[in-house]
């Protein structure tokens, strides 16, 4: 359990760049470096996370921990990966907007965004080589990328994933398959999810803590497509309890710190329970992550068996190709366009990719290098 926690805790301090970059960090660590799972198993987990509401990259990490050490391993993975971001967001909630106005801080963040370009590009290329080996799979990848670039929306993403799944179920079936298990859904986590989703609102008027937990649980249950989608939901929760300036400062900071963007809830929970701010921060954080994990546990246990079915395996092959297209579109928007604004930036990206692929420089050293590079670029 400690080894799982240690690896994810290290990643939690260096995983900058949002969900797409996190998927790249995870793949490099758990597929290429540690060999905890195969590229095929990893792609299946990524594909599953795309269909469920909640924080996609955190669900991927949770699933990897589950495969390595069961439910305890999954909890250690979540705690390790999320704890650094929670600590940082708590500190920023205390210090308010002072750090976000610092030129040095902004320069470091810019350098780390450039590193995210390198990581996502590496993940995209690696997964393309593994899952786009036929003309049809390449076509599905390209269709997904074009669709999301032309019509970027959650509806487009889900529609394309479903389309590629249907095409793959018919045309991309694996030759060696087995019938699926008759037990496809774990009822306990699914029942707990339904109980909290519909029962908490009935109890929310009794205690402000229950109301806070209910609001953030509802938000976590409705978020498809990653951390950015949580913004309007949390804004509705906050209402007039937090100034617009403080809200946007917290949101901007959440994008700049490592780890999952859902820890924006840590910042808001701290503000919404002024009498017990630390408790409010932790309660809001647990509530916003919990729905996605409960839904993941509902299907994850038998996901491997289900995936061995001919139709399901074909659908997954189609989805895997689509996920590559999804990463390809994410490489451009939001990763590339929010980071690369000059020739110096693209030079840093090329150098970083060279160091990563040819010299196998560990990510932790690349984080330091790009942090310093961001400061240097800002002075040129």
C-alpha positions, 0 to 999 in steps of 0.5 A: 500500500505504501509503494502505491501511495509513494508513486502516486504521491510523487506524481501528484507533485509534478503532474501539471497540465490537466487531465490530458497531461495526467494521462500521459504521466500515468502511461509513462510511469505505469505502462512504460516504466513500472509495467504495472499494466499493459498498454491495452489494459491502460487504454481500456481504463482511459476509455472507461473513464471517458464514459463516466462522469467525474474527474477522468484522470483521477478515475484512471489513477484510482483504477490503476491503484485498484488493479494493483492493490484492490480497494485499499490500493485505489484509495492510496492512489487517490490519496497520494495523487490528490494530497499535494494539490489539496495542500497547495489549494489550502495554502492558496485559499489562506493566502488568497490572490497574492501569489496569483498576481506574482510575475515569478509565479506566472512565469513558472506556470508558463514553463510548466504548461510547455512541459504539458505539451511535451507530455501530451505529445508523447502520450498521443504518439505512443498510443497511436502506435499501439492502437492505430495499426489498421486503416479503419482505426486510423480513420476513427482516430482522425474523425474523432480529432477533426470532430472535436477540433471543429465542434469542441463540446462534451456532446461531440466527444460522447457522440464520437466515442459512441460512434467509434464503439459501434463501428469497432464492435462490428469491424474491429473484433479480436479473434480470441474472445470469451463470453462475458460474466453474467455479473456486470455491475457491482450493486453496492457502490451503485446503490450507495451512489443513488442513495447519496445522489437522491437522499442528501438533498432531503437532509441538506436543510438540517446542517450546513455541512450536509448541504455542502456535501450534497451540493458538491456531490451533485456537481461531481455527478454531473461533470462529463469531460474533465475538470473544466466542466465543473466551473459552471456547476461550482459557480452555481453552488457558490452564488453570492457567497464568494466574490467573482474575483476570488472565485476566478482567482481560485479557478485560475490557480487550480489550473496552475497547480499539479494534480486534478483540477477538481481540487478547486473544490478544496478552495471553495469549501474552505471559503464556504464554511468560515467557522471550520474552513479546513473541514469544509475544504476536505468535505467539499473535496471528498464530495466532488470526487466520490460520485465518479469513484462509486460509478467506476467501482460499479463496473470496474471489477468485471470490466476485464471479463466484459471486455473479453466479449467479441462485441465489447472487445471490438467496441473497445478497439474502436474507442481506443482509436477514438481516445487517440484522436481525443488526445490529439485534439487535446494536444492542440486545444487546450494544451498547445494554444494555452502554452505556446505563444512564441518561437522560444516556446516551441523551441523549448517544447522541441528540446523537451521532447528530445530530452524525454525520448532520446535521453530518457530524462526523468519527469521530475528533472524536466519539471525543474528544467521547464520551471526555470525555462519559463522564468528565463523565457519571460525575461527574453 
